[in-house]
Amino acid sequence: MFKNIFTNVRGNLFGGITAGIVALPLALAFGVQSGLGPDAGLYGAIFIGFFAALFGGTNTQISGPTAPMTAVSMVIVAGIVAANDGDVQKALPYILLVFLLAGLFQIVLGVAGIGKYIKYIPYPVVSGFMTAIGVIILITQILPMLGYYTSDDREFIEEFKPQAEEVLLDKILKEEAGEGILVLEDFRETIKRAERITEEQIWQESVVLAKSENSGVLGTINALPRALQSINWLELVLGLLTIIIIFGFKRITTAIPSTLVALLVVSAGAYFLNLDYRPIEEIPSGFPLPNLDIFANFSFGQISPYVFTALTLAFLGAIDSLLTSIVADNMTKTKHKPNQELIGQGIGNSIAAVFGGIPGAGATIRTVVNINSGGTTKLSGMVAAVLLLIVLLAMGPVASQIPAAVLAGILITVGIGVMDYKGLKAMPNMPRTEIVVMLVVLILSVTWNLVYAVGIGLVLASLIFMKKIGDTTAARSKLVPLGVADELSLPWHDEKNFPKNLHEEVFIKRLDGPMFFGNTEDFQELAKGVPHTAKYVIIRMGKVPYMDQSGLYAMEESLYRFNKQNIKVVFINLQQQPKVMMESIDIIPDLVAYEHIFPRFEDAMQFIQEHVKDEV
C-alpha cells in the first residue's frame, strides 16, 4: 500500500503545499457553512486529508470538506441542534457520532467491495443533486452577504417569545412526567417550576426558534425581505470584492489560487483599515483534542433517526471521492483502487469525527492542483494536511480575524462552480424521463431534504430503467407457430428447416432478455396466446441470462397453465442461473422433465419430429 511513497519528494512537497494553500480558505468556509464553525472545517481538512491519503487507493488524491458533503452535513447539524434545545455544544457529541458512523459505513463499503458499483448511480440523479448543492449554497449565503444575522434581529426574535414560553412549559411537563409527578393532581409543582423560568431563558429559546425559522433555503427566502431592509453595506462590499477578485484574478494567472488571493487581500484590507466588520468565529489555538463525549454520552435513541442519513453521507462521499479518482487517473494515466479508496476515506472521516471535524471526500480542484504542481504519490496529500495543521497551530488567532462576508463570498463562487452546467445544457436533448428524474432531485433537494431527494431520485430512475428494459424485452420476445415466423434471421435462422406441417401443433416462444418483475405480465400474456391445438411449446432460453423471483413464479404459473391444457414444454439452451432457480422450486423436473431440455434447436427438432404427429 505504501510502496514508493517517498519517490519524487520535491514534486510531492510542492504539490502538497500548493494543494494545502488552495484548501485553506475552502476548509474555513465549509466549516462555517456546516454550522460547526471554521475550526471544524480545518480539523476535517487536516485529518481526512492525511489519513485518506495514507490509506486510500488514489496516489494523488487530496481529500477534505467538499460542497456536497458540507451541504448534507449542514442538514444533519441543524436537525440535531434543534433536537437539543438549540445548544450546539450539547448536540455536538451526537453530531460527531453521526459523522463517525458515516466514516465507518464507508470502511464497510470498501471492505465489502462496493466501490466498483458506485458507477451505476444514474447520471440524472448525480446531475440534479450537484446542481441542487450549488443552488442551496448560493441561496443560503445571501443573508451573510447582506450582513443579516438572525441573532441580531431583536424585533424578529421578539415575535417568538410566546412560542418560546410554550416550549419551556412543555419541557417542564415532560420533566415531571419523567419524575412520575401527576400534573393534574399536583399542578402547584408545575406552577412553581414555571415561575423559575427567567427572561434570559425565554430570550435564548426565542433565538433558537428564530434561527430555525430562517434556516435553509426556504428560511432564507422568508428572511430576505427583512435582510433587504437592513443591508449592511460594508459586509456586502467585502463579499462582492471577494467574488470579483476570485473570478478576476483567474484571468490574470492561475499559478496562484485566486481564492487564497481574495481571502488575503480583502481580509488584510479590512483589518488594517480598522473597518467595523463581523469576523468569523474564533479558531481555538493548539492541537485539536479528541471529543470523548461521543462515547461517554452515547445514546442510540439520539442518533437512530440519522442512521439512514449517515449511510447516505457515506455513499455521497464515496461517489464524490471516486469521481475525483477517475479525474486523477485520466491526468496521471494510472488506475486507482476503488475499494481501497473507500476504506481510506472512511478511516479519514472516522478520525476527523473523533477530533471534531466535518466529513469530506476527494476534492477535484485540489487534486488537479496537486497533480499540476508535481504531486505523484500519497506523500503530497499528507503534506497538504500537515501544512493546514501548521497554519492552525501558528496562525489560529490571525485566521480568526477573517471577515465572515469573505467566506460567504468564497462559498458563493463554490456554489456557482459546483452546479452541473453540462447536464443543464443537455436538457433539451435528453429523454423526457431523465429530465423528470433530474428535476425531481433538484427541486426536492432545494425545497425539502437532500437525503430523501436522492433516495427518491434513485428509486424513480430505477423504476424508469426497469420499465424500459421490461418493454424492450417484451418487444423482442415473441410467440410464433413453426414455419410462419415474421422473421427468421439471426439468432432464429435455425427454425427455417422445421416441418411446416406441424405449425398448428408446435409453437415457439422466443425470450430475449432477463426475466424479472418488470416484464412478467408481458410474459404471461404471451403464454396465454398459445391456441388449444398446441401439443408442444418450445421456449428458447438462450438469451435469458438472469431470472429473478418474480420471473420464476411467472414461469411456474405459465407452465402450470400449459400442464392443465396437456401442452408439453421444451427448453432450449437453458442458462445456468435460470436453471438453478427453476430447480430450487422443482419446476425442473416436475413441470419440465430433464429429457425435455436441449442444448441446441436441432436436437429439439429431432425430438419433436419423433413425438408429434400432424393432427390438423
N, C-alpha and C positions, 0 to 999 in steps of 0.2 A: 504493500500500500504506500510505503514511504520511500520507494525506490527513486533515486536521482533527484531527491527533493532539494539538494543543495547545488545542483548544476546551474550555470548561468546566474551566479549570485548577484552580480552587478545589475543585470536586466531585471531580476526579480525584486531587488531593493528599490530600483527606480519605479518599476511598475506598481509595486505595493504602496510606495509613498504617494505617488500621483493619485491612485485609486482612493487612498485614505483621505486625501485633501478633498476630492470630489464628494466623498461620503459624509464629511463633517457637517456641512450645512443641512444636508438631507436628513441625517440622523437626528439633529436637533429639531428640525421642522416636523418630522414624522412623530417624534416623541410628544411634541406639543399637541399635534392633531389627535393623537390617541387618547388624550385626556390624562395621561400619567406624568407629563412634564418632559422637558428636554433631556433630563438625565436618563430617563427610561429609554429614550431613543439612542443615546450614546452607549448605554450598557448593552442594548440589543446589538448594535453595530460591532461592539468590541467582542462579545462572547460568541455570537453567531459567526461573525467574520473569521475568528480564529479557529474555532472547533469545526465549523463546516468545511473550511479549507483543509484542516489537518486530516479529518476522517472522511471527507467527501470523495466523489468519484469523478470530479472535473478539475483538472490541474489548475486551470487559470480562472476559476470562478471566484468572484468577490461577492460575499453574501452580507446581508444586513436588512434592516427595515425597508420595506418597499411599499408603494402606494396601495396595491390591493390588500396586502396583509394588514397594513395600518388601518385601512377603511373598515375591515371586518373587526379588527381589534377595538376600534372606536365604539362599535356597536356593543361588543362584549363589555367593555369598561362602563359604558353608560348604563347598561342594564343591571350590572352587579352593584354599581354605586347607588343607583336608585333603590335597589332592594336592601341597601344597608344605610338607610336614612340620609343619603347624600354625602356620607363620610367616606372620602377616598381612602384614608388610612385604615379604616375599619374594613373596607371592601377589598383592599389590596391583596391580602393573602389568598382570597378566593379568585381574584382576577389572575394572579400569577399561577394559581393551581390549574386553572383552565388552560393557560398558556403552556404550562408544563405537560398537561395531558395531551395537548396538540403535538408537542415535540415527541412524546412517547408514541403517539399514534404514527408519526412519520417513521420512527425507527421500526415499528411493527410492519408498516407498509413496505419498507425496504427489505426487511428480513423475509417477508412473505413473497417477495418478488413481484410486487405490484407495479414497480416503476415502468416496466415495459408496456403496461396497459394504459398509462396516462394519455398516450397519444390518441386514444379513441374518444376523448371528450369532443363533442361536436363543435365545430368552429363557430356556429351562430351563438352558442351558449357563451363561449370564451369572448367573442366579439361584443356581445351585449353586456357582459359583465365588465369588461375593461372600459367600455365607453361610459357605463354607469359609474364606475370608480372616478373617472375624470369629472363627470357632472357633479357627483357628490362633493368632491374636493373643491371644485370651483364655487359651488353654492355655499358650502359651509364656511369658506374663508372670506365671504363678503363682509360679514359683521366685523371680524377683527381688522379687515382692511379699512372699514369706515370708522374704526376706533370705538365700536359699540360693544360693551360687555354687560351682560345681564346683571351681574353683581353690583354694578354701579348705578343701575336704573332704579332708584328708590321708589319712584312713583309706580312703576310696574310691579315691583315686589310687594308694595302695599296691597295690591289687588288680591294677593294670595293669602293674606292673613286669616280670613275666615276659614279657608280650606286648611291652612296650617293648624289652626286650633282643632279642627275635626280630626286631623291626622294624629295629633298629640293625644287627644282624648281616646281615640281608637287604640293607641298604644297602651294607655293606662288600662283600658278594659281587657286587652289581651294579656297584660301582665297579671291582672287579678284573676283571670280565668286560669292562667298557668299556675297560680298560687292556690287555686281551689276556693277563691272567695266568690260567694254568690252575690252578684252585683245587685240584683233586685231586692235582696233581703238586707244587704249591708251597704246601701248606697252612700252612707256617710263617709266610708273609706274612699270611695271614688271621688266625692267632692273634696275631701281633704287633699288627695293627691293632685287633683286638678288645680287647686289653689296654689300649689307649689310651682306650677308652670310659670316661668319668667318671661318677660317681654323679649329677652335675648334669645330664649329657646324658640319662641314664636317667630322671631325675625329669621333665625337660622333655617327653620323649616320652610319659611316663605321663600327664602333664597333658593333652597333646593328645588321647590316646586316651580319657581320662575325659570330656573336654568333648565329644568326638564321640559318646560313648555317651549323654550326657544332652542332646543337641541335638534340636531338632524336637519335634513333638507326642508321638511315641512315647517319645523320650528323656525328655521332661518327665514323662510318666506313670510311667516306670520310676523316676525320681529322686524322685517325690513322697513316698513313704514315708520316705526319708531326710530330706527337707526338713521334713516334719511333725514329725520327732523333734528337730529343732534349729531351731525357729522363732525368728527374730529379731523380737521383739515391737515394737521401735522402728520397724524398716523396715515392718512390717505396718501399724502405726498411721499412719505417714506416707502410705503408699499408700492406705489406706482414707479418710483425711481428704481426700486429693486427689480421690478419686472422689465423696465426699459433697459437696464444695464445687462440683465441676463440674456435678453434677446439681441440687444445691440452689440454687445461685446463679441458674440459668436461671429458676427460679420467681419470683425477686425482680425481675430485669431481664435483658433480652437486649441492652441497649445496650452493655454491656461484656462482652467474651468471657469466659465462665466458666472456660475452660481457662487463660487468662492469669492470672485472679484466683487460681485454685488453685495455679498454679506460683509466683506471687509470695508469696502468704500462707504456704504450707507451707514453701517454701524459706527465706524470711526468718525464719520462726519457728524452724526447725531450726538455722539458722546463728547467730542472735543468742542463742538459748538454749544454744548451745555443746553441742548434742547429738552423741553419738558415732554419726553416720550414715555411710553409704557414699556418697561423691559420685560423679558421673558422671566419665568420662574427661576429662582436661584438654583444653580447646579452645585450639589454638595462636593466639597473637595475631598481628596483621599480615595483610596482604592475601594471599590464597591464591596459591600459585605453581603453574604447570603441572607435571604429573608427566611429564617427558620420558622416563622409563624405559619408558613404554608403547611407545614407538617404538624405543628403543635395544635393548631385550631382547626384541623381538618374536619369537615362535615360534608358527607356525601349529599345530604339534602340540599346544601347550598349550591353545589355545582351540578347536580343531576340534570337541571333544565338546560345546562350548557354543554352536555356531552356531545350531542349532535353538532353543536356549533364548533366545538373543539375538533371534531372529526373533519368538518368542512374546512376549518382553518388548516388542518394538516394536508388535506387534498389540494387546497388552493396553493399552499406553499410548495407542494410537490410539483404542481403544474407550472407555477412561476419559475421554480428552480430549473426544471428540466427543459423548459423552453429556452432559458438562458444558456443551458448546457449545449443545446443544439446550435445556438449562435456561436458559442465558443468553438465548437467542433468545426464549423464552417470556416472560421477565421484561422484556426491553427492546423487544420487538416488532421485532427486527431479524433478519437472515439471515446466518449465518456462512458462511465459505468452507472446506469440509471439507478439501480437498486442501492449501490454503494453511496451515491449522491443523496438519496433519501435518508439513509442511515446517518450520514454526516450532518445533513440539515436538521434531523431530529435530535441528534446529540447537541448541536449548537443551540437550538431553540429551547431544549430542556435546561441546559446550563444557564442560558440567558434568563429564563423564567425564575430560576432559583435566586439569581442576583438582581432581580427587579427590572429586567429588560423586556421590551416589547418583542413579539415574534417577527421573524423576517424570512427571507428566501434569497435565492440567487438574483442579483441585480444586474440587469442587462447593460445599462450605461456604464456602471462602474467596472464590469467585466471587460467591456470593449476598451475602456480607457487603460485598464491594466495590460491587456494584450498589445495595444498600440504603443504602450510605453516600455515594452520589453519583457513583461511577465510571461513566464513559461511553465512554472511549477507551483506547487502548493505554497511554497515559501512566500510568494507575492501576496496571497490572501492573508497570511499570518502577519506579514509586515504591515499591511494596511490596518489590521486590528490593533497591533502594538502602537502604531502611530496615534490612533484615536485614544488609546489608553494614556499615552504621554500627554496629549492635549488635555485630557480630563484631569490628570494629576497636577499638571503645571499651570494650566490656564482656566480652571473651573470658574474662579471669581471673575475673570475677564470676560469669559463667554456669557456669564450671567447678565452682562450689560447690553447684550444684543436686543434691539427693539423687537417687540412682538410683531409689529407690522412688517418687518423684514422677512420673518419666517412665513407670514401669511402670503407675502408676495412670491416667495420661493415655492410655496405649495401651489399657488395658482398656476405657475409655469409648469409644475409637475402635472397638475390636473389637465392642462392643455396638451401636454405631451403624451399622456398615458392613453388617451382616447384612441380607439381603433378607426382611424380615418379610412384605411383601406376597405374595411368592412362597410362603412357608411357610404363610401363612393360606389361600392359594388351593388348596393341595394336595388337599383332599377333593373339589374340583370340577374338577380338572384331568384330562385324559385319562391313562390309566394309562401309556402310553408316555412322555409328557412327565415324569411323576413319576419313572419309571425313569432317564431321562437326568439329571434334576436330582440324584437321589440318588447315581448313579454318579459324577458330577463331584464332588459334595460329599464322599463317602466316600473316593474315591481321592485327592482333593486333601489331605484331612486326614491320611490314613494312609500315603500313598505319595509322590506327586510332583505338584505343582501344574501343571507344564507338560504332562506326559503326560496328566494327568486332563482338561485342557481339550481336548487333541487327540483323546482317546478319546471325549469327550462330543460333539465336533463330528462325528466320523465316525458315531457312533451316531445322533445326531439326523438327520444327512443320510440315512443308510440307512432310518430310520423314515419320514422325509418322502418319500423316493423310492418306498418300498413303498406308501405311501398314495396317491401320485399315480398309480403304476402300477395299483393296484387300482381307483382311480376311473376312470382312462382305459379300463381293460379292461371295467369295468361299463357304461360308456357306449358302447363300441364294439361293434357288432353285425353279424352276418352274416344277412341276411334275403332270401328269394325275393321277387320282384316281386309286388305285389298282396296279399300276406298278412302285411304288416308288423304287428308288435304295437303300434306307434304311428306315426302319420303326421302328428304335429303339427310345429310349427316345430322344427328347421330342415329337416325332411324332408317337408314338406307337398307339395312339387313331385312326389313319387312317386305321388300319388293317381291321376293320369290315365294311368299307364303300362299298356299292354295286358296283361290278366291271362292271356291265352293263352300268354304267354312265361315264366310264372313258374317252369317247370322248366328252361328254357334259360339264363336270366339271373338272376344273384344280385348283390345289392348288399352291399358291405362298408363299413359306416359307421365311420369313425375319428373319435374325439372326444378330442383332447388330443395332447400331444407323443409322438413315438415315440422312446423311449430305453431304456437297458438294463433299466429296472425293469419294462417291460411287453412285452418282445419275445416271451417264451414264450407269453403270452396271445394275442398277435397271430398267432403261428404255429399255435396250436391252432385259432383261428378259421379260418385258411386251410385247415387240414386238413378242416374240416367242409363244404367245397364238394362236393356229390354228383357222380357220374360223368355225370349228364345235362346238366351245365352246359356251355355253349358260351362264355359271356362272364361275366366278373366285373367289376362296376363298383365301383371303390374311390373313395369320396368323401373327398377330402383337404383340403377347405376348412377344417376345424377342426384341422388338424395344422400348427402354426406352426413346429415345430422337429423335427429328426431328428438323432440322434447316430450315431456309427459302428456301435453295436450295432443300432440300429433300421434302419440302412441295410442291414446284412448280413442281418437278419431278413427285410426286404422282398425282397432279392435271392433268398434261399433259397425263399421262398414263390412268387415269380414263376417260378423255375426249375421248381418242382413243377407249377404251372399249365401251363407250356410243355410239359412231358412229357405232360400229360393233354390236350393240344391245346385248352386253355382260353385264350382271349384276354382281356387285361386292358385296362380303360379307366379312365383317371384323370379325375376331375372337380375343377376349381378347385384345381389343384396350386399350393401356395405356393412362393415363390421359394427359400427356404433348402433345403427338401427336394428341389426340382428340381435345384438346383446340386449337391447331394450325390449324387443318382442319376446325373446326367450325368458326374460325376467318375469313376465306375467303369463307365460305359456301360450301366447299366440302361436308360437312355434314350439311344439309340433301339433297343438290341439286344433288350431284352425287352419294352419298351413303346414302340411307334412314336409319333412326334410327332403323327401323324394320329389317334391314339387318346387324345389329351389334349384335354379340352374345358373351357372356362371355366364353362359352365352345364349343369345337368342336362337342360334342354330340348334342348340341342344333342346330348347323348349319346343321348337318346330317339330323335331323328330318325335318328341313325347306326345304332342298334340295330334299329329298325324296317326299315331298308333292308337290313341284313345278316344278320338272324336270322329263321329260319323255325320255326314251331311243329312240332316233330317228335314230340311225345308225345301 
